[in-house]
């Protein structure tokens, strides 16, 4: 619970409303319209989270494409 509270507080400054970014436990869901923007948003999250002392495991990242 403490982890979720800290991550929520840290992420408020770089989260955007649209496209959507959803936080759940230790997971992040990013909903965007293009693959390029997805890479940009994920790299942005990774950089900002790691600058605050947390780790991101990019190897566990999953991508789902819908509606093409």
Order of alpha helices (4+ residues) and beta strands (2+ residues): alpha-beta-beta-alpha
